[in-house]
Structures are given as C-alpha cells and as structure tokens.
Amino acid sequence: MGRFKNKPAVSNPATPSRVEELELLVGSAASYSWFLRQRLETLGMCSTGKMQFRTIDGRILERDVAPVFVRTDGHVGGDTIVMAESGDAEVLGAHTLESLGLAADAV
C-alpha cells in the first residue's frame, strides 16, 4: 500500500468545459476516489445516489456519489466518485485509475 501525489483535472460530464485541477494523493488501497463536495458543486455536479463505506476504524459512513470525467497525464476517463464531506480525505482511487487505463505503481 503506497501513497503518492497526482494532479488530475476533473470535469462535469454535463458541462465538460468546466474543469478544476486538483492535487491529490493516490491511495493504492482506496477503491473509490473521494473529491470534496464543495469542489464538485462549483462544477455543477449533483449526487446520483448514495453508498456506504467502512472506515479503517470500523465506522460506517454514507456518502453521496456522482459521475465525473477525469484527465491526467494525457489519459481521460469517466468514473463514479464519492462526494467527500468536510473532514474526509481527498484521494484518487483504483476505480478512477482503471478508468484511465492506469494502475498505481509506487516504485
């Protein structure tokens, strides 16, 4: 399990011209990407559902999810990401990397 940084650009599939560039940790143990709700809402993104997640300390969290486009290092892909709340960590997860045709390689 490794962590390193990446600078993806995120956009709303409904209005792909609205883009925000982020600097995120890539968490090789994270399945889903978590982006702060405030960032996503400024791009006009809305929740399309809810999912439950178990934290490392065993708590169950329920969070909204939303579709996004992600671009990094010349790769573009679509994914469903978690709308993180204040206090949640932002992280680029494995599903998003796979949608880009990439994989985490901490070496």
Contacts in CASP RR format, 6 or more apart in sequence:
PFRMAT RR
TARGET T0000
AUTHOR 0000-0000-0000
METHOD contacts of the structure
MODEL  1
MGRFKNKPAVSNPATPSRVEELELLVGSAASYSWFLRQRLETLGMCSTGK
MQFRTIDGRILERDVAPVFVRTDGHVGGDTIVMAESGDAEVLGAHTLESL
GLAADAV
1 27 0 8 1.000
1 28 0 8 1.000
1 29 0 8 1.000
2 27 0 8 1.000
2 28 0 8 1.000
2 29 0 8 1.000
2 104 0 8 1.000
2 106 0 8 1.000
3 25 0 8 1.000
3 26 0 8 1.000
3 27 0 8 1.000
3 28 0 8 1.000
3 106 0 8 1.000
4 25 0 8 1.000
4 26 0 8 1.000
4 104 0 8 1.000
4 106 0 8 1.000
5 23 0 8 1.000
5 24 0 8 1.000
5 25 0 8 1.000
5 26 0 8 1.000
6 23 0 8 1.000
6 24 0 8 1.000
6 25 0 8 1.000
6 26 0 8 1.000
6 72 0 8 1.000
6 73 0 8 1.000
6 92 0 8 1.000
7 21 0 8 1.000
7 22 0 8 1.000
7 23 0 8 1.000
7 24 0 8 1.000
7 72 0 8 1.000
8 21 0 8 1.000
8 22 0 8 1.000
8 24 0 8 1.000
8 70 0 8 1.000
8 71 0 8 1.000
8 72 0 8 1.000
8 92 0 8 1.000
8 96 0 8 1.000
9 19 0 8 1.000
9 20 0 8 1.000
9 21 0 8 1.000
9 22 0 8 1.000
9 70 0 8 1.000
9 71 0 8 1.000
9 72 0 8 1.000
10 19 0 8 1.000
10 20 0 8 1.000
10 21 0 8 1.000
10 22 0 8 1.000
10 35 0 8 1.000
10 39 0 8 1.000
10 40 0 8 1.000
10 43 0 8 1.000
10 68 0 8 1.000
10 69 0 8 1.000
10 70 0 8 1.000
11 17 0 8 1.000
11 18 0 8 1.000
11 19 0 8 1.000
11 20 0 8 1.000
11 43 0 8 1.000
11 68 0 8 1.000
11 69 0 8 1.000
11 71 0 8 1.000
12 18 0 8 1.000
12 40 0 8 1.000
12 43 0 8 1.000
12 44 0 8 1.000
12 45 0 8 1.000
12 68 0 8 1.000
12 69 0 8 1.000
13 67 0 8 1.000
13 68 0 8 1.000
13 69 0 8 1.000
13 78 0 8 1.000
14 44 0 8 1.000
15 43 0 8 1.000
15 44 0 8 1.000
16 69 0 8 1.000
18 43 0 8 1.000
18 44 0 8 1.000
19 43 0 8 1.000
19 71 0 8 1.000
20 39 0 8 1.000
20 42 0 8 1.000
20 43 0 8 1.000
22 35 0 8 1.000
22 39 0 8 1.000
22 90 0 8 1.000
24 33 0 8 1.000
24 35 0 8 1.000
24 90 0 8 1.000
24 91 0 8 1.000
24 92 0 8 1.000
25 89 0 8 1.000
25 90 0 8 1.000
25 91 0 8 1.000
25 92 0 8 1.000
26 91 0 8 1.000
26 92 0 8 1.000
26 93 0 8 1.000
26 97 0 8 1.000
26 104 0 8 1.000
27 91 0 8 1.000
27 92 0 8 1.000
27 93 0 8 1.000
27 94 0 8 1.000
27 104 0 8 1.000
28 94 0 8 1.000
28 104 0 8 1.000
28 106 0 8 1.000
30 91 0 8 1.000
30 92 0 8 1.000
30 93 0 8 1.000
30 94 0 8 1.000
31 93 0 8 1.000
31 94 0 8 1.000
31 95 0 8 1.000
32 51 0 8 1.000
32 53 0 8 1.000
32 65 0 8 1.000
32 80 0 8 1.000
32 81 0 8 1.000
32 82 0 8 1.000
32 93 0 8 1.000
32 95 0 8 1.000
32 96 0 8 1.000
33 70 0 8 1.000
33 79 0 8 1.000
33 81 0 8 1.000
33 82 0 8 1.000
33 91 0 8 1.000
33 92 0 8 1.000
33 93 0 8 1.000
33 95 0 8 1.000
33 96 0 8 1.000
34 63 0 8 1.000
34 81 0 8 1.000
34 82 0 8 1.000
34 84 0 8 1.000
34 88 0 8 1.000
34 89 0 8 1.000
34 90 0 8 1.000
34 91 0 8 1.000
34 93 0 8 1.000
35 68 0 8 1.000
35 81 0 8 1.000
35 82 0 8 1.000
35 83 0 8 1.000
35 84 0 8 1.000
35 90 0 8 1.000
36 83 0 8 1.000
36 84 0 8 1.000
36 85 0 8 1.000
36 86 0 8 1.000
36 88 0 8 1.000
36 90 0 8 1.000
37 64 0 8 1.000
37 83 0 8 1.000
37 84 0 8 1.000
37 85 0 8 1.000
40 66 0 8 1.000
40 68 0 8 1.000
40 81 0 8 1.000
40 83 0 8 1.000
45 66 0 8 1.000
45 67 0 8 1.000
45 68 0 8 1.000
45 83 0 8 1.000
46 66 0 8 1.000
47 64 0 8 1.000
47 65 0 8 1.000
47 66 0 8 1.000
47 83 0 8 1.000
48 65 0 8 1.000
48 66 0 8 1.000
48 67 0 8 1.000
48 80 0 8 1.000
49 64 0 8 1.000
49 65 0 8 1.000
50 62 0 8 1.000
50 63 0 8 1.000
50 64 0 8 1.000
50 65 0 8 1.000
51 62 0 8 1.000
51 63 0 8 1.000
51 65 0 8 1.000
51 82 0 8 1.000
52 60 0 8 1.000
52 61 0 8 1.000
52 62 0 8 1.000
53 60 0 8 1.000
53 61 0 8 1.000
53 62 0 8 1.000
53 63 0 8 1.000
53 82 0 8 1.000
54 60 0 8 1.000
54 61 0 8 1.000
55 61 0 8 1.000
61 88 0 8 1.000
63 82 0 8 1.000
63 83 0 8 1.000
63 84 0 8 1.000
63 85 0 8 1.000
63 88 0 8 1.000
64 82 0 8 1.000
64 83 0 8 1.000
65 80 0 8 1.000
65 81 0 8 1.000
65 82 0 8 1.000
65 83 0 8 1.000
66 80 0 8 1.000
66 81 0 8 1.000
66 83 0 8 1.000
67 78 0 8 1.000
67 79 0 8 1.000
67 80 0 8 1.000
67 81 0 8 1.000
68 78 0 8 1.000
68 79 0 8 1.000
68 80 0 8 1.000
68 81 0 8 1.000
69 76 0 8 1.000
69 77 0 8 1.000
69 78 0 8 1.000
70 76 0 8 1.000
70 77 0 8 1.000
70 78 0 8 1.000
70 79 0 8 1.000
70 92 0 8 1.000
70 96 0 8 1.000
70 99 0 8 1.000
70 100 0 8 1.000
71 77 0 8 1.000
72 100 0 8 1.000
72 102 0 8 1.000
73 102 0 8 1.000
75 100 0 8 1.000
75 101 0 8 1.000
75 102 0 8 1.000
76 100 0 8 1.000
77 99 0 8 1.000
77 100 0 8 1.000
78 96 0 8 1.000
78 99 0 8 1.000
79 95 0 8 1.000
79 96 0 8 1.000
79 99 0 8 1.000
80 95 0 8 1.000
81 96 0 8 1.000
82 88 0 8 1.000
84 90 0 8 1.000
94 103 0 8 1.000
94 104 0 8 1.000
97 103 0 8 1.000
97 104 0 8 1.000
END
